[in-house]
């Protein structure tokens, strides 16, 4: 009987994910990538004397950053599918698909780090880095725009869930714009790369991304955040009604 408990627990966990959603899987992987970043930042700040150790942890940090970007995109796409394609998403979501996506997201940053390591041309390195960070940006804009356009048609999704999803997507796009876009500018603009102050600022902003991911984790949980979003929406509706009545 004791040997069967792990299998039963796995079945229960799998069933729960299939019956609800797979977003927590991506959130948990995102938090793991944040742990990679935090551990590496501690080593990088201490500036070890051995150059090899510094380079190794720098590559691991880059690996964690790109991985976190990948899971941010996965979370945004998954929330978009809930709103825009609810019926398709309900029947297509499986834990196998989400696990395959997780494997792909963990593999691509590894390829990125290996290319950085073996490439000797500095221009190639910054170009590849810019591409890996720039591609998700228009995708996140498209996801938020598509979600806002599909809100009225998503009858099967509750109002609280809609507010939570929109709030999450806005937070993801805002985080990417404020924390990652300056780094992309540094890679693409030569004058920005030569500016020592701007380089330090972009690295500091990038270090705040794990904190923003913790806020994202709160948005996916039901509870107090629903009341906050509901009050904000009510305030907006009241202000619209007052403006209409005054006109």
VOBA-1610 file (N, C-alpha, C; in pm, whole numbers, padded with zeros to 5 digits, always signed):
BEGIN
Unk+00082-00121+00000Unk+00000+00000+00000Unk+00086+00127+00000Unk+00196+00124+00078Unk+00282+00242+00083Unk+00347+00272-00050Unk+00375+00167-00128Unk+00440+00189-00257Unk+00347+00255-00356Unk+00216+00244-00334Unk+00120+00301-00429Unk+00090+00447-00399Unk+00128+00499-00284Unk+00094+00637-00249Unk+00151+00739-00345Unk+00282+00731-00385Unk+00335+00830-00480Unk+00258+00834-00611Unk+00217+00714-00661Unk+00142+00710-00787Unk+00007+00776-00771Unk-00059+00750-00655Unk-00189+00811-00631Unk-00177+00962-00622Unk-00073+01008-00553Unk-00052+01152-00541Unk-00025+01216-00677Unk+00052+01147-00762Unk+00082+01200-00896Unk-00046+01211-00977Unk-00134+01109-00966Unk-00260+01112-01040Unk-00347+01226-00992Unk-00350+01248-00859Unk-00431+01357-00805Unk-00380+01492-00851Unk-00248+01510-00848Unk-00190+01636-00893Unk-00216+01659-01041Unk-00199+01554-01122Unk-00223+01564-01265Unk-00368+01599-01294Unk-00459+01534-01225Unk-00600+01561-01246Unk-00637+01702-01209Unk-00578+01753-01101Unk-00606+01889-01059Unk-00561+01989-01164Unk-00443+01967-01222Unk-00394+02057-01325Unk-00482+02054-01448Unk-00526+01933-01487Unk-00607+01921-01608Unk-00744+01982-01588Unk-00800+01972-01466Unk-00934+02022-01442Unk-00935+02173-01421Unk-00822+02230-01380Unk-00820+02374-01356Unk-00742+02443-01468Unk-00613+02464-01453Unk-00531+02522-01558Unk-00386+02483-01533Unk-00303+02511-01633Unk-00162+02472-01624Unk-00073+02591-01593Unk-00132+02707-01569Unk-00052+02826-01539Unk+00038+02808-01417Unk-00008+02742-01308Unk+00083+02722-01194Unk+00211+02648-01229Unk+00206+02561-01328Unk+00328+02490-01370Unk+00430+02590-01424Unk+00385+02682-01507Unk+00474+02783-01563Unk+00521+02880-01454Unk+00432+02915-01362Unk+00469+03004-01253Unk+00578+02941-01166Unk+00563+02813-01133Unk+00662+02744-01050Unk+00798+02737-01120Unk+00796+02711-01250Unk+00922+02710-01326Unk+00983+02849-01333Unk+00898+02950-01342Unk+00946+03088-01342Unk+01016+03121-01211Unk+00959+03075-01101Unk+01020+03100-00971Unk+01153+03025-00957Unk+01162+02907-01016Unk+01289+02833-01014Unk+01396+02909-01090Unk+01360+02964-01206Unk+01456+03044-01282Unk+01497+03169-01205Unk+01405+03224-01126Unk+01439+03339-01043Unk+01539+03302-00934Unk+01527+03181-00882Unk+01623+03135-00781Unk+01762+03125-00842Unk+01771+03077-00967Unk+01898+03074-01038Unk+01958+03215-01044Unk+01875+03313-01079Unk+01924+03450-01092Unk+01972+03506-00959Unk+01894+03483-00854Unk+01929+03539-00723Unk+02059+03479-00670Unk+02075+03348-00687Unk+02198+03283-00640Unk+02320+03335-00717Unk+02302+03353-00847Unk+02414+03403-00928Unk+02445+03548-00898Unk+02341+03628-00869Unk+02365+03769-00838Unk+02449+03784-00711Unk+02427+03695-00615Unk+02506+03700-00491Unk+02653+03680-00522Unk+02682+03582-00610Unk+02821+03555-00645Unk+02879+03669-00728Unk+02802+03722-00822Unk+02852+03829-00909Unk+02879+03957-00831Unk+02796+03985-00730Unk+02816+04105-00650Unk+02944+04095-00567Unk+02973+03974-00519Unk+03095+03956-00439Unk+03223+03963-00523Unk+03209+03948-00656Unk+03322+03957-00750Unk+03437+03863-00711Unk+03419+03734-00734Unk+03524+03638-00698Unk+03654+03665-00775Unk+03764+03634-00711Unk+03894+03660-00772Unk+03921+03570-00892Unk+03870+03449-00886Unk+03889+03357-00997Unk+03798+03397-01114Unk+03857+03432-01225Unk+03783+03478-01343Unk+03689+03369-01397Unk+03732+03245-01391Unk+03651+03135-01444Unk+03521+03120-01364Unk+03531+03133-01232Unk+03410+03123-01149Unk+03313+03235-01183Unk+03364+03354-01201Unk+03280+03469-01236Unk+03209+03445-01370Unk+03282+03396-01469Unk+03225+03372-01601Unk+03118+03263-01595Unk+03144+03157-01519Unk+03048+03048-01507Unk+02916+03097-01449Unk+02923+03173-01340Unk+02801+03223-01276Unk+02734+03330-01361Unk+02813+03401-01440Unk+02753+03500-01532Unk+02670+03429-01639Unk+02721+03319-01691Unk+02646+03243-01791Unk+02521+03180-01729Unk+02534+03132-01606Unk+02416+03076-01538Unk+02312+03185-01515Unk+02358+03306-01483Unk+02266+03417-01465Unk+02194+03449-01597Unk+02268+03454-01706Unk+02207+03477-01838Unk+02106+03366-01870Unk+02142+03244-01835Unk+02051+03130-01856Unk+01921+03152-01779Unk+01932+03197-01653Unk+01813+03220-01573Unk+01728+03334-01626Unk+01792+03440-01675Unk+01718+03555-01728Unk+01637+03515-01851Unk+01701+03447-01946Unk+01633+03407-02069Unk+01523+03305-02039Unk+01548+03216-01943Unk+01446+03118-01905Unk+01325+03188-01845Unk+01347+03286-01759Unk+01235+03360-01700Unk+01153+03432-01806Unk+01221+03486-01908Unk+01149+03549-02019Unk+01061+03448-02090Unk+01114+03328-02112Unk+01037+03223-02179Unk+00912+03185-02103Unk+00922+03172-01971Unk+00805+03134-01893Unk+00708+03250-01876Unk+00757+03374-01880Unk+00666+03488-01882Unk+00579+03485-02007Unk+00640+03452-02121Unk+00565+03440-02246Unk+00465+03324-02237Unk+00506+03213-02178Unk+00415+03098-02163Unk+00294+03134-02078Unk+00316+03206-01970Unk+00206+03248-01883Unk+00111+03340-01958Unk+00167+03435-02032Unk+00084+03529-02108Unk+00002+03457-02215Unk+00065+03366-02288Unk-00006+03291-02392Unk-00115+03203-02333Unk-00085+03140-02221Unk-00183+03052-02157Unk-00305+03131-02112Unk-00282+03250-02056Unk-00394+03334-02013Unk-00472+03387-02133Unk-00402+03415-02241Unk-00468+03460-02364Unk-00561+03353-02419Unk-00516+03228-02416Unk-00599+03119-02466Unk-00724+03099-02382Unk-00715+03125-02252Unk-00831+03113-02165Unk-00941+03210-02208Unk-00902+03329-02251Unk-00999+03432-02291Unk-01039+03418-02437Unk-00941+03409-02525Unk-00968+03413-02669Unk-01020+03280-02724Unk-00969+03168-02673Unk-01009+03035-02723Unk-01044+02944-02606Unk-01149+02977-02531Unk-01179+02901-02409Unk-01216+02756-02434Unk-01298+02730-02537Unk-01338+02592-02565Unk-01221+02509-02614Unk-01142+02563-02706Unk-01025+02492-02756Unk-00927+02465-02642Unk-00908+02565-02557Unk-00814+02550-02447Unk-00861+02445-02347Unk-00991+02441-02323Unk-01045+02347-02225Unk-01020+02202-02265Unk-01028+02173-02394Unk-01012+02035-02440Unk-00868+02001-02480Unk-00787+02101-02505Unk-00650+02076-02552Unk-00545+02079-02440Unk-00577+02146-02331Unk-00477+02158-02224Unk-00454+02023-02157Unk-00332+01982-02151Unk-00293+01859-02082Unk-00160+01882-02014Unk-00135+01803-01915Unk-00009+01818-01843Unk+00109+01775-01930Unk+00085+01683-02025Unk+00194+01640-02114Unk+00241+01755-02201Unk+00144+01830-02256Unk+00181+01944-02341Unk+00256+02049-02260Unk+00208+02077-02140Unk+00275+02178-02057Unk+00415+02133-02019Unk+00435+02004-01994Unk+00568+01954-01961Unk+00662+01964-02081Unk+00610+01935-02200Unk+00691+01949-02321Unk+00731+02095-02342Unk+00638+02186-02319Unk+00668+02329-02331Unk+00776+02370-02231Unk+00766+02317-02109Unk+00866+02349-02007Unk+01006+02300-02049Unk+01011+02181-02106Unk+01139+02127-02152Unk+01198+02215-02262Unk+01113+02259-02354Unk+01160+02346-02463Unk+01211+02479-02408Unk+01136+02535-02312Unk+01174+02665-02256Unk+01306+02655-02180Unk+01331+02542-02115Unk+01458+02524-02044Unk+01573+02492-02140Unk+01541+02438-02257Unk+01645+02398-02352Unk+01696+02515-02434Unk+01606+02601-02480Unk+01646+02714-02565Unk+01747+02808-02497Unk+01728+02845-02370Unk+01832+02927-02305Unk+01966+02856-02294Unk+01964+02723-02283Unk+02090+02649-02279Unk+02163+02663-02412Unk+02089+02656-02522Unk+02148+02678-02654Unk+02204+02820-02664Unk+02129+02914-02611Unk+02173+03055-02612Unk+02306+03072-02537Unk+02317+03011-02420Unk+02439+03023-02339Unk+02557+02955-02410Unk+02532+02841-02471Unk+02640+02772-02543Unk+02690+02854-02661Unk+02597+02920-02731Unk+02639+03006-02843Unk+02721+03123-02791Unk+02679+03182-02678Unk+02758+03290-02619Unk+02898+03244-02581Unk+02905+03125-02528Unk+03034+03075-02480Unk+03132+03047-02594Unk+03082+02987-02701Unk+03171+02946-02810Unk+03189+03054-02916Unk+03107+03157-02913Unk+03123+03265-03010Unk+03234+03359-02966Unk+03321+03394-03059Unk+03433+03483-03030Unk+03406+03627-03073Unk+03306+03646-03158Unk+03274+03778-03210Unk+03177+03848-03114Unk+03216+03963-03065Unk+03133+04037-02970Unk+03002+04082-03033Unk+03006+04122-03159Unk+02885+04167-03228Unk+02784+04053-03242Unk+02833+03935-03266Unk+02744+03818-03275Unk+02677+03794-03140Unk+02751+03806-03034Unk+02696+03783-02900Unk+02584+03881-02868Unk+02608+04010-02892Unk+02506+04109-02858Unk+02386+04099-02952Unk+02409+04059-03076Unk+02297+04042-03170Unk+02208+03927-03127Unk+02268+03815-03090Unk+02191+03700-03044Unk+02115+03734-02916Unk+02181+03805-02826Unk+02115+03845-02701Unk+01997+03937-02728Unk+02014+04030-02821Unk+01906+04122-02856Unk+01788+04047-02916Unk+01815+03949-03001Unk+01708+03871-03065Unk+01630+03791-02961Unk+01700+03724-02870Unk+01634+03643-02769Unk+01545+03727-02678Unk+01586+03852-02651Unk+01507+03937-02563Unk+01403+04021-02636Unk+01426+04047-02764Unk+01335+04135-02838Unk+01213+04061-02893Unk+01229+03936-02933Unk+01119+03861-02995Unk+00995+03853-02905Unk+01009+03829-02774Unk+00888+03820-02689Unk+00811+03951-02676Unk+00875+04066-02699Unk+00810+04194-02674Unk+00687+04216-02762Unk+00698+04207-02896Unk+00576+04222-02978Unk+00475+04112-02953Unk+00522+03994-02914Unk+00430+03884-02884Unk+00345+03916-02761Unk+00405+03976-02659Unk+00329+04015-02540Unk+00229+04124-02571Unk+00266+04217-02659Unk+00172+04322-02700Unk+00053+04261-02774Unk+00081+04168-02864Unk-00026+04100-02938Unk-00119+04024-02844Unk-00063+03956-02745Unk-00143+03878-02651Unk-00235+03968-02570Unk-00183+04079-02520Unk-00267+04172-02442Unk-00375+04234-02529Unk-00340+04273-02651Unk-00440+04332-02741Unk-00547+04230-02778Unk-00508+04107-02807Unk-00605+04003-02840Unk-00694+03968-02723Unk-00638+03972-02603Unk-00718+03942-02484Unk-00823+04049-02460Unk-00785+04176-02472Unk-00879+04285-02452Unk-00992+04281-02555Unk-00960+04243-02679Unk-01062+04235-02783Unk-01156+04117-02763Unk-01110+04012-02696Unk-01189+03890-02680Unk-01264+03883-02547Unk-01253+03986-02464Unk-01314+03981-02331Unk-01466+03963-02337Unk-01532+04041-02423Unk-01678+04036-02428Unk-01730+03902-02480Unk-01651+03836-02565Unk-01696+03709-02622Unk-01671+03590-02530Unk-01589+03607-02429Unk-01555+03496-02338Unk-01663+03482-02232Unk-01774+03416-02269Unk-01888+03402-02178Unk-01858+03301-02068Unk-01780+03199-02099Unk-01756+03092-02003Unk-01658+03131-01893Unk-01595+03249-01904Unk-01499+03295-01805Unk-01565+03399-01715Unk-01551+03382-01584Unk-01613+03473-01489Unk-01549+03611-01494Unk-01622+03709-01440Unk-01572+03847-01440Unk-01446+03860-01354Unk-01443+03790-01241Unk-01325+03795-01155Unk-01203+03737-01225Unk-01223+03628-01297Unk-01113+03566-01369Unk-01064+03656-01482Unk-01157+03724-01549Unk-01119+03816-01656Unk-01033+03929-01602Unk-01075+03986-01487Unk-00996+04094-01427Unk-00858+04046-01387Unk-00852+03924-01333Unk-00723+03870-01291Unk-00631+03847-01409Unk-00687+03796-01519Unk-00607+03768-01638Unk-00555+03897-01701Unk-00643+03997-01714Unk-00601+04125-01772Unk-00495+04191-01685Unk-00516+04188-01553Unk-00417+04246-01463Unk-00283+04177-01475Unk-00286+04045-01490Unk-00162+03969-01503Unk-00089+04004-01633Unk-00163+04012-01743Unk-00101+04043-01873Unk-00045+04185-01875Unk-00117+04279-01814Unk-00066+04416-01806Unk+00062+04419-01724Unk+00064+04342-01615Unk+00183+04338-01530Unk+00301+04277-01605Unk+00278+04171-01681Unk+00386+04108-01758Unk+00443+04206-01860Unk+00355+04273-01934Unk+00402+04368-02035Unk+00473+04487-01972Unk+00420+04536-01861Unk+00482+04648-01792Unk+00620+04610-01737Unk+00627+04490-01680Unk+00756+04442-01629Unk+00858+04430-01741Unk+00814+04376-01854Unk+00906+04359-01966Unk+00951+04493-02022Unk+00859+04588-02027Unk+00893+04720-02082Unk+00991+04794-01992Unk+00968+04790-01863Unk+01050+04869-01770Unk+01183+04802-01736Unk+01184+04668-01729Unk+01303+04599-01680Unk+01389+04539-01790Unk+01327+04494-01901Unk+01402+04425-02005Unk+01430+04513-02126Unk+01339+04606-02157Unk+01358+04690-02276Unk+01485+04774-02270Unk+01522+04832-02154Unk+01650+04906-02151Unk+01770+04819-02186Unk+01769+04693-02146Unk+01878+04602-02182Unk+01881+04577-02332Unk+01763+04564-02392Unk+01756+04546-02538Unk+01812+04668-02609Unk+01780+04787-02558Unk+01833+04910-02617Unk+01986+04913-02608Unk+02036+04865-02495Unk+02183+04860-02478Unk+02247+04770-02582Unk+02184+04658-02614Unk+02239+04566-02713Unk+02232+04623-02854Unk+02128+04699-02884Unk+02104+04744-03021Unk+02169+04878-03052Unk+02182+04966-02953Unk+02232+05101-02977Unk+02376+05111-02925Unk+02465+05147-03013Unk+02607+05151-02977Unk+02636+05260-02874Unk+02571+05376-02887Unk+02593+05484-02791Unk+02549+05444-02651Unk+02441+05365-02644Unk+02394+05319-02513Unk+02495+05223-02451Unk+02559+05140-02534Unk+02660+05047-02483Unk+02782+05121-02430Unk+02814+05235-02491Unk+02932+05311-02448Unk+02905+05397-02325Unk+02778+05410-02289Unk+02742+05491-02172Unk+02750+05404-02047Unk+02848+05430-01963Unk+02872+05348-01844Unk+02756+05359-01745Unk+02702+05480-01729Unk+02590+05500-01635Unk+02466+05425-01682Unk+02436+05432-01810Unk+02318+05364-01864Unk+02333+05212-01853Unk+02453+05161-01874Unk+02476+05017-01860Unk+02452+04970-01718Unk+02500+05046-01621Unk+02476+05009-01481Unk+02328+05015-01445Unk+02259+05116-01501Unk+02116+05130-01474Unk+02037+05012-01530Unk+02069+04972-01653Unk+01998+04860-01713Unk+02022+04730-01637Unk+02143+04709-01589Unk+02172+04588-01511Unk+02097+04590-01378Unk+02086+04709-01315Unk+02011+04720-01191Unk+01863+04690-01213Unk+01807+04741-01322Unk+01667+04713-01353Unk+01644+04565-01377Unk+01737+04503-01446Unk+01724+04360-01474Unk+01725+04277-01346Unk+01795+04324-01245Unk+01802+04252-01118Unk+01671+04256-01042Unk+01581+04348-01078Unk+01451+04357-01011Unk+01347+04261-01071Unk+01380+04193-01178Unk+01283+04104-01243Unk+01233+03991-01152Unk+01318+03929-01067Unk+01262+03827-00975Unk+01157+03884-00880Unk+01174+04008-00836Unk+01073+04071-00749Unk+00942+04091-00824Unk+00949+04132-00950Unk+00828+04148-01031Unk+00759+04015-01053Unk+00836+03906-01062Unk+00776+03774-01080Unk+00700+03730-00955Unk+00745+03772-00838Unk+00671+03741-00715Unk+00534+03810-00716Unk+00530+03932-00766Unk+00402+04002-00779Unk+00313+03929-00879Unk+00372+03880-00984Unk+00297+03802-01083Unk+00239+03676-01020Unk+00313+03615-00929Unk+00266+03495-00859Unk+00141+03527-00777Unk+00134+03647-00721Unk+00017+03688-00643Unk-00105+03702-00733Unk-00084+03753-00855Unk-00195+03775-00947Unk-00263+03646-00989Unk-00189+03536-00990Unk-00249+03412-01037Unk-00324+03340-00926Unk-00310+03387-00804Unk-00378+03327-00690Unk-00509+03401-00664Unk-00613+03325-00633Unk-00741+03385-00602Unk-00741+03435-00458Unk-00816+03543-00432Unk-00822+03594-00296Unk-00828+03744-00290Unk-00735+03802-00216Unk-00739+03947-00191Unk-00718+04027-00318Unk-00642+03973-00411Unk-00615+04047-00535Unk-00743+04069-00615Unk-00841+03976-00602Unk-00968+03993-00671Unk-01043+04116-00619Unk-01041+04136-00487Unk-01108+04252-00429Unk-01042+04381-00475Unk-00908+04378-00482Unk-00836+04497-00527Unk-00871+04531-00671Unk-00869+04429-00758Unk-00901+04453-00899Unk-01047+04495-00916Unk-01136+04436-00836Unk-01277+04471-00845Unk-01301+04615-00803Unk-01233+04659-00695Unk-01247+04797-00650Unk-01194+04895-00754Unk-01080+04859-00819Unk-01025+04946-00923Unk-01120+04958-01041Unk-01179+04843-01079Unk-01274+04846-01192Unk-01399+04925-01155Unk-01446+04911-01029Unk-01564+04985-00986Unk-01538+05135-00985Unk-01417+05172-00940Unk-01381+05315-00939Unk-01378+05371-01080Unk-01330+05291-01174Unk-01323+05336-01312Unk-01464+05351-01370Unk-01552+05255-01337Unk-01689+05262-01387Unk-01762+05381-01327Unk-01739+05409-01196Unk-01804+05523-01131Unk-01757+05654-01194Unk-01629+05664-01224Unk-01576+05786-01285Unk-01633+05805-01425Unk-01651+05693-01499Unk-01711+05703-01633Unk-01855+05747-01624Unk-01929+05694-01525Unk-02070+05732-01509Unk-02082+05878-01471Unk-01996+05926-01383Unk-02000+06066-01341Unk-01968+06159-01458Unk-01873+06119-01542Unk-01839+06203-01658Unk-01955+06208-01756Unk-02024+06094-01773Unk-02138+06092-01865Unk-02254+06175-01814Unk-02281+06165-01681Unk-02391+06242-01624Unk-02365+06393-01627Unk-02238+06431-01607Unk-02203+06573-01610Unk-02213+06632-01750Unk-02185+06544-01852Unk-02194+06593-01990Unk-02339+06599-02037
//
